[in-house]
Amino acid sequence: MACLSDHNWPASLSNQLTDCVSRRGEQEHGADTPAFFSADSMKFGIERVFPVYAMGSSKPSASLTAVVSDLGDPIWDAVREEAKLEAEKEPILSSFLYASILSHDCLEQALSFVLANRLQNPTLLATQLMDIFCDVMMHDRSIQHSIRLDLQAFKNRDPACLSYSSALLYPKGYHSLQVHRVAHTLWNRGRIVLALALQSRISEVFGVDIHPAAKIGDGILLDHATGVVIGETAVVGNRVSLMHGVTLGGTGKEVGDRHPKVGDGALIGASTTILGNIKIGKGAVVAAGSLVLKDVPPHSMVAGIPAKVIGYVAEQDPSLTMKHDATKDFFEHVAGSTCRDAKATGQCPESKDSRL
């Protein structure tokens, strides 16, 4: 990866990438055969070397991990190439793209610049914020890893996200998540006041409220993100997708560890409310609009108010496929169960038409 704190990395990532590919081409085709990446092959290569973010795949192989190390930072290279093409297509944005991406040496610097300019206000200057973000990102390898996993998650799982560069520049879900990662690091370093100040700015600017103490894994998608609330003791695993309006909150009856724990690969639908120190199992799907008050078994689908198990899912990580649409059988099952419960309490009149 570029711009890591390890000074042994080459100064020019593009040169490193070119040399690496050239060596591979010489080994495979002979020294006289030129080897280079076209735009298409580079794009395809990224999908291969970062399969953990891709739809339907959850674990990279050891051999592909080695390729990533050899190639340097293909994510950043893709962002730069896309920015160059976009600047040619839309000259009016060339200055914006240069300032945000092309003038920087690595993803950490570009992201720090973008976040600082989105969160600045008259008393919290962009230059101050950029120094804070850069200082944390450039010296924290776990964040360097996470920002790339998250970027790939947005690119692969959100059909509206057209490129890596657009994922870096525009989605407030991605931006709020990365600011939270910085705030979380500051919180753990004892810089509580600064961490809470960043949380406040995230809430004001993006409409996303994540307590800096909350623990969030890698490869996360906050799709749309508006109205997402994540409490202090909440834990979100790896490769989780959360839609807008999701609340991971407390019941008000608990103290201490009082917020939900979401397992790896879970898919949480829009406007879902999950309350209390309960567990959402690995690979579970919570249907939109559900109220979850009890533990959810792994790889199950729950729906309703309060949520109940209505089936099980075949995917290991449904968050990667983003298939949270329901079939006719699903709706008939939920509607039938609801009506039967209502009849039992005398609240649902008989209908002449039994079709649902």
C-alpha positions as CSV (number, residue, x, y, z in Angstrom):
1,M,0.0,0.0,0.0
2,A,1.1,3.5,-0.6
3,C,1.9,6.1,2.0
4,L,2.3,3.6,4.8
5,S,4.4,4.6,7.8
6,D,7.0,2.1,6.8
7,H,9.7,4.1,4.9
8,N,11.0,1.1,3.0
9,W,8.1,1.5,0.5
10,P,9.2,3.0,-2.8
11,A,8.5,6.6,-3.3
12,S,6.6,6.0,-6.5
13,L,3.9,3.4,-6.4
14,S,3.2,3.7,-10.1
15,N,6.9,2.9,-10.8
16,Q,6.7,-0.1,-8.4
17,L,3.6,-1.4,-10.1
18,T,5.1,-1.0,-13.6
19,D,8.3,-2.8,-12.6
20,C,6.4,-5.6,-10.9
21,V,4.2,-6.2,-14.0
22,S,7.2,-5.9,-16.3
23,R,9.0,-8.6,-14.3
24,R,6.0,-10.8,-14.4
25,G,5.7,-10.3,-18.2
26,E,9.4,-11.1,-18.7
27,Q,9.0,-14.3,-16.8
28,E,5.9,-15.4,-18.6
29,H,6.6,-14.2,-22.2
30,G,10.3,-13.4,-22.4
31,A,12.2,-10.2,-21.9
32,D,11.4,-8.9,-25.4
33,T,7.7,-9.0,-24.9
34,P,6.3,-5.8,-23.4
35,A,4.0,-6.2,-20.4
36,F,1.6,-3.6,-19.2
37,F,-1.9,-3.1,-17.7
38,S,-4.7,-1.8,-19.9
39,A,-7.6,-0.1,-18.2
40,D,-9.7,-3.2,-18.6
41,S,-7.1,-5.6,-17.3
42,M,-6.3,-3.3,-14.4
43,K,-10.0,-3.2,-13.4
44,F,-10.3,-7.0,-13.8
45,G,-7.1,-7.4,-11.8
46,I,-8.5,-5.5,-8.9
47,E,-11.5,-7.7,-8.7
48,R,-9.1,-10.7,-8.5
49,V,-6.7,-9.4,-5.9
50,F,-9.4,-8.0,-3.6
51,P,-12.0,-10.8,-3.7
52,V,-12.9,-10.3,-0.1
53,Y,-15.0,-7.3,-1.2
54,A,-16.6,-8.9,-4.2
55,M,-20.1,-10.2,-4.4
56,G,-20.4,-13.7,-3.2
57,S,-16.8,-14.1,-2.0
58,S,-15.7,-13.7,1.5
59,K,-12.1,-14.9,1.9
60,P,-9.0,-14.1,-0.2
61,S,-6.6,-16.9,-0.9
62,A,-3.0,-16.8,0.2
63,S,-1.7,-16.6,-3.3
64,L,-3.9,-13.6,-4.2
65,T,-2.8,-11.9,-1.0
66,A,0.8,-12.3,-2.2
67,V,-0.1,-10.7,-5.5
68,V,-1.5,-7.7,-3.6
69,S,1.8,-7.3,-1.8
70,D,3.7,-7.5,-5.2
71,L,1.4,-5.0,-7.0
72,G,1.4,-2.3,-4.3
73,D,-1.9,-0.5,-4.2
74,P,-4.2,-1.3,-7.2
75,I,-7.1,0.4,-5.4
76,W,-5.3,3.8,-5.4
77,D,-4.0,3.3,-8.9
78,A,-7.6,2.7,-10.1
79,V,-8.9,5.8,-8.3
80,R,-6.2,7.9,-10.0
81,E,-6.9,6.5,-13.5
82,E,-10.6,7.0,-13.1
83,A,-10.1,10.6,-11.9
84,K,-7.9,11.3,-15.0
85,L,-10.6,10.0,-17.3
86,E,-13.4,11.9,-15.5
87,A,-11.4,15.1,-15.7
88,E,-11.1,14.6,-19.5
89,K,-14.9,13.9,-19.8
90,E,-16.0,16.8,-17.6
91,P,-13.3,19.6,-17.7
92,I,-15.3,21.8,-15.3
93,L,-14.5,19.2,-12.6
94,S,-10.8,19.0,-13.4
95,S,-9.7,21.4,-10.6
96,F,-11.9,19.5,-8.1
97,L,-10.5,16.1,-9.2
98,Y,-6.9,17.4,-9.2
99,A,-7.3,18.9,-5.7
100,S,-9.1,15.9,-4.3
101,I,-7.2,13.0,-5.9
102,L,-4.5,13.7,-8.5
103,S,-2.5,16.1,-6.4
104,H,-2.0,13.5,-3.6
105,D,0.5,10.7,-3.3
106,C,-1.7,8.0,-1.8
107,L,-5.2,7.1,-0.7
108,E,-4.7,8.2,2.9
109,Q,-3.8,11.7,1.9
110,A,-6.6,12.0,-0.7
111,L,-9.2,10.7,1.8
112,S,-8.0,13.1,4.5
113,F,-8.4,16.0,2.1
114,V,-11.9,15.0,1.1
115,L,-13.1,14.4,4.7
116,A,-11.5,17.6,6.0
117,N,-13.3,19.7,3.3
118,R,-16.6,18.1,4.0
119,L,-16.5,18.5,7.8
120,Q,-14.9,21.9,8.1
121,N,-16.7,24.8,9.7
122,P,-15.6,28.4,10.7
123,T,-14.1,27.2,14.0
124,L,-12.7,23.8,12.9
125,L,-10.6,24.5,9.8
126,A,-10.0,22.1,7.0
127,T,-6.2,22.3,7.5
128,Q,-6.6,21.3,11.1
129,L,-8.9,18.4,10.3
130,M,-6.6,17.2,7.5
131,D,-3.7,17.1,9.9
132,I,-5.7,15.0,12.4
133,F,-6.9,12.6,9.7
134,C,-3.5,12.2,8.1
135,D,-1.7,11.7,11.4
136,V,-4.0,8.8,12.3
137,M,-4.3,7.2,8.9
138,M,-0.6,7.3,8.1
139,H,0.4,5.6,11.3
140,D,-2.4,3.0,11.7
141,R,-2.1,0.0,9.4
142,S,-5.5,-1.4,10.4
143,I,-7.2,1.8,9.2
144,Q,-5.1,1.7,6.0
145,H,-6.5,-1.8,5.5
146,S,-10.1,-0.8,6.4
147,I,-10.4,2.2,4.1
148,R,-9.6,0.0,1.1
149,L,-11.9,-2.8,2.2
150,D,-14.8,-0.3,2.7
151,L,-14.1,1.4,-0.7
152,Q,-14.3,-2.0,-2.4
153,A,-17.5,-2.8,-0.5
154,F,-19.2,0.4,-1.8
155,K,-18.0,-0.2,-5.4
156,N,-19.2,-3.8,-5.5
157,R,-22.4,-3.8,-3.5
158,D,-24.0,-0.4,-4.4
159,P,-25.3,-0.5,-8.0
160,A,-25.4,3.4,-8.0
161,C,-21.6,3.5,-7.3
162,L,-20.0,3.7,-10.7
163,S,-16.3,3.8,-9.9
164,Y,-13.7,3.7,-7.1
165,S,-13.1,7.4,-7.5
166,S,-16.8,8.2,-7.0
167,A,-16.9,5.9,-3.9
168,L,-14.1,8.0,-2.5
169,L,-15.5,11.4,-3.3
170,Y,-19.3,11.3,-2.8
171,P,-21.1,8.7,-0.6
172,K,-21.7,10.1,2.9
173,G,-21.9,6.5,4.1
174,Y,-18.3,5.9,3.2
175,H,-17.2,9.3,4.6
176,S,-19.0,9.0,7.9
177,L,-17.5,5.5,8.4
178,Q,-14.0,6.6,7.8
179,V,-14.3,9.6,10.1
180,H,-15.6,7.2,12.7
181,R,-12.6,5.0,12.3
182,V,-10.4,8.0,13.1
183,A,-12.6,9.0,16.0
184,H,-12.5,5.5,17.3
185,T,-8.7,5.5,17.3
186,L,-8.6,8.8,19.0
187,W,-11.1,7.6,21.6
188,N,-8.8,4.6,22.4
189,R,-5.8,6.9,22.7
190,G,-7.7,8.9,25.4
191,R,-8.4,11.9,23.2
192,I,-12.1,11.7,24.2
193,V,-13.0,15.4,23.6
194,L,-11.7,15.4,20.0
195,A,-13.3,12.0,19.3
196,L,-16.7,13.4,20.5
197,A,-16.2,16.6,18.4
198,L,-15.7,14.5,15.3
199,Q,-18.8,12.4,16.1
200,S,-20.8,15.6,16.4
201,R,-19.6,16.9,13.1
202,I,-20.5,13.5,11.4
203,S,-24.0,13.8,12.8
204,E,-24.4,17.4,11.7
205,V,-23.0,17.0,8.2
206,F,-24.0,13.5,7.2
207,G,-27.0,12.7,9.5
208,V,-25.2,9.6,10.8
209,D,-24.6,9.2,14.5
210,I,-21.9,6.6,15.5
211,H,-20.5,6.7,19.0
212,P,-16.6,6.8,18.7
213,A,-16.4,3.8,21.1
214,A,-18.4,1.5,18.8
215,K,-16.4,-1.2,17.2
216,I,-16.9,-1.7,13.5
217,G,-15.2,-4.3,11.3
218,D,-13.9,-4.2,7.7
219,G,-15.6,-4.2,4.4
220,I,-18.7,-2.3,5.6
221,L,-21.4,-0.8,3.5
222,L,-23.6,2.0,4.9
223,D,-25.9,2.3,1.9
224,H,-27.4,5.8,1.8
225,A,-26.6,6.0,5.5
226,T,-29.1,8.7,6.4
227,G,-30.4,8.1,9.9
228,V,-28.0,5.4,10.9
229,V,-27.5,5.3,14.7
230,I,-24.9,3.1,16.3
231,G,-24.5,3.1,20.1
232,E,-21.5,3.2,22.3
233,T,-21.1,-0.6,23.1
234,A,-22.3,-1.8,19.7
235,V,-20.1,-4.2,17.7
236,V,-20.4,-4.7,13.9
237,G,-18.5,-7.6,12.4
238,N,-16.8,-7.8,9.0
239,R,-18.5,-7.6,5.6
240,V,-21.8,-6.2,7.1
241,S,-24.2,-4.2,5.0
242,L,-26.5,-1.7,6.7
243,M,-29.2,0.3,4.9
244,H,-30.4,3.7,5.8
245,G,-32.3,4.3,9.0
246,V,-30.8,1.4,10.9
247,T,-30.6,1.8,14.7
248,L,-28.3,-0.3,16.9
249,G,-29.5,1.1,20.2
250,G,-30.3,0.3,23.8
251,T,-33.6,-0.4,25.5
252,G,-33.1,2.1,28.3
253,K,-33.4,-0.7,30.8
254,E,-29.7,-1.7,30.7
255,V,-26.4,-0.1,31.7
256,G,-22.9,-1.0,30.7
257,D,-22.7,-3.3,27.7
258,R,-26.2,-2.5,26.3
259,H,-26.0,-2.4,22.5
260,P,-26.4,-5.0,19.7
261,K,-23.6,-7.2,18.4
262,V,-23.9,-7.9,14.6
263,G,-22.1,-10.9,13.2
264,D,-20.0,-11.1,10.0
265,G,-21.7,-11.0,6.7
266,A,-25.1,-9.9,8.1
267,L,-27.5,-7.8,6.0
268,I,-29.6,-5.2,7.9
269,G,-32.5,-3.8,6.0
270,A,-33.7,-0.2,5.9
271,S,-35.4,1.4,8.9
272,T,-34.6,-1.6,11.1
273,T,-34.4,-1.0,14.9
274,I,-32.3,-3.5,16.9
275,L,-32.3,-2.8,20.6
276,G,-30.4,-4.2,23.6
277,N,-27.4,-6.3,24.1
278,I,-28.5,-9.0,21.7
279,K,-26.7,-10.9,19.0
280,I,-27.4,-10.8,15.2
281,G,-25.9,-14.1,14.0
282,K,-23.4,-14.5,11.2
283,G,-24.9,-14.2,7.8
284,A,-28.3,-13.3,9.1
285,V,-30.8,-11.1,7.2
286,V,-33.1,-8.6,9.0
287,A,-35.9,-7.4,6.8
288,A,-36.6,-3.7,6.4
289,G,-38.8,-2.1,9.0
290,S,-38.3,-4.8,11.6
291,L,-38.0,-4.3,15.4
292,V,-35.5,-6.8,16.8
293,L,-35.6,-7.4,20.5
294,K,-34.1,-11.0,20.8
295,D,-31.1,-12.8,19.5
296,V,-31.2,-13.7,15.7
297,P,-29.8,-17.2,14.8
298,P,-26.9,-17.3,12.2
299,H,-28.0,-17.4,8.6
300,S,-31.7,-16.9,9.4
301,M,-34.1,-14.3,8.0
302,V,-36.2,-12.3,10.5
303,A,-39.0,-9.9,9.9
304,G,-41.8,-8.1,11.7
305,I,-42.6,-6.1,14.8
306,P,-41.3,-7.8,16.9
307,A,-39.1,-9.7,14.5
308,K,-39.5,-13.4,14.2
309,V,-37.6,-16.0,12.2
310,I,-39.4,-16.6,8.9
311,G,-36.8,-18.6,7.1
312,Y,-33.1,-19.3,6.5
313,V,-30.7,-18.0,3.8
314,A,-28.3,-20.1,1.7
315,E,-25.6,-17.5,1.2
316,Q,-22.6,-17.5,3.6
317,D,-22.5,-13.7,3.5
318,P,-25.9,-12.2,2.3
319,S,-24.4,-8.8,2.8
320,L,-22.2,-9.4,-0.3
321,T,-25.1,-10.3,-2.6
322,M,-27.5,-7.7,-1.2
323,K,-30.4,-9.9,-2.0
324,H,-33.0,-8.8,0.5
325,D,-36.0,-8.9,-1.7
326,A,-38.8,-11.2,-0.7
327,T,-40.8,-13.7,-2.7
328,K,-44.5,-14.1,-2.8
329,D,-44.3,-17.1,-0.4
330,F,-42.4,-14.8,2.0
331,F,-45.2,-12.2,2.0
332,E,-47.9,-14.8,2.3
333,H,-46.1,-16.4,5.3
334,V,-45.7,-13.1,7.1
335,A,-49.2,-11.8,6.3
336,G,-50.7,-15.1,7.2
337,S,-48.9,-15.3,10.5
338,T,-49.8,-11.7,11.4
339,C,-53.5,-12.3,10.6
340,R,-53.6,-15.5,12.6
341,D,-52.1,-13.8,15.6
342,A,-54.6,-11.0,15.3
343,K,-57.5,-13.4,15.0
344,A,-56.4,-15.1,18.2
345,T,-56.8,-11.8,20.0
346,G,-60.0,-10.9,18.2
347,Q,-58.4,-8.0,16.3
348,C,-58.6,-9.3,12.8
349,P,-62.1,-9.8,11.2
350,E,-62.7,-12.7,8.8
351,S,-62.3,-11.9,5.2
352,K,-64.5,-13.3,2.4
353,D,-61.4,-13.4,0.2
354,S,-58.8,-15.7,1.7
355,R,-56.1,-14.7,-0.8
356,L,-53.2,-12.6,0.6
